[in-house]
Amino acid sequence: MKKTTLEYRMMLEHNRLKIPHAKIETGSVSGLYPIILDGGKTTIFISDKSKEAETRERYQLRRDSRLNIFTKKPKV
């Protein structure tokens, strides 16, 4: 027996309930803590407030390494 459209829609609705709430709300920042970097130019949202210092340090290291790639090297 072929499934009717209503049965198929109900089946999709049932599967949606199994998806984690965080994946359904893409772009949602509820429950996350903002970290403002570069004087307000960059904002990063993290879920664990205790990792703020670690996140700031990682961002600074990545930023410094990226700047070193793009700076001109002196000719020898």
Beta strands, then each sheet from edge to edge (+ up, - down):
strand 1: 33-37
strand 2: 42-46
sheet 1: 1+ 2-
end
